[in-house]
């Protein structure tokens, strides 16, 4: 049983959750985009980040996208995806 019911989130709430997680994991240099015509980007980052660990850091430009796909009107069956495009 999951601790948090992600199915209860709407698209906007899910996008804000993903943006917050990216900022926590990657760091303060993440540029977050609002809802609307953002080219399907939720956030971008350019530089060196402590990911996947502080010892092994990735460097470059990243684009973060999220998807919340629910079937029907009831949010009982949702697919959750967070993509990192390097």
N, C-alpha and C positions, 0 to 999 in steps of 0.2 A: 504494500500500500504506500503510495508516494506521500511525502510529508506536505507538499504543496500541490494543489490542484491547478495545473497550468491550463486545463480546459476551461476554467472559469474566467480566464483573462480574455479581453477583447484584443483586437489587432493593435490598437494604440498602446494599451497597457503592456502587451507582450513586447512591442518595439522598445518601449522605455526600459523594460527589464533587461533586454539584451544589450542596450546601450550602456546601462549601468554596470552590467557584468564585464563588458569589454573595458570600460574605464577602470574598474577595480583590478582586473587581471593585467592589462597592458600598461596602464599608467595615465598620468595627467596630460600627456601630449595627444590624446585621442580627440579628434574633432567630431562632434556629434551633430547630426543633421535632424531637422524637425520633420514633421509629417508633410507630405506634398511632393512637389517635383524636385526630388533630390537625386534622380538617376538611379533609384532603387538602392541607394546607400543609406545605411543607418549610421555608420561611422567610418572614419578613415584615420590612418596613422602613418607617419613617415618618420623613420629613425630607428634607433636601437631600443629594444624592449626586453625586459626580463622574462621572456617566454621562450621555450617551455620551462626554463628555470633561471635562477640568477647566475648560475655558472655557464649555461649554454643559452646565449641570447640571440634572437633573430634580429636582422637588420634589413631595412628596406621599406617599401611602400605597401600598405595593406588596405584592403577595402572589406568592410564587414557588412553582411546582409543577413536579415532574418526572414523567416517564413513561418506563418501560423496558418495552416490550412485545415478548416473544419468542414465536416460533411453535414448537410442539413441545417435546420434552424437551431436545433439543440446542440450545444457545445459538448457533446458526449464523446465524440471521436475526432480528436485533433492530431495533426502531425506537426511537430515542432522541429525547426531546423535553424541553425546559426552557421553561416558559411564565412570562412575567411579566405579571401582571394588575395594571393600574394602577387 
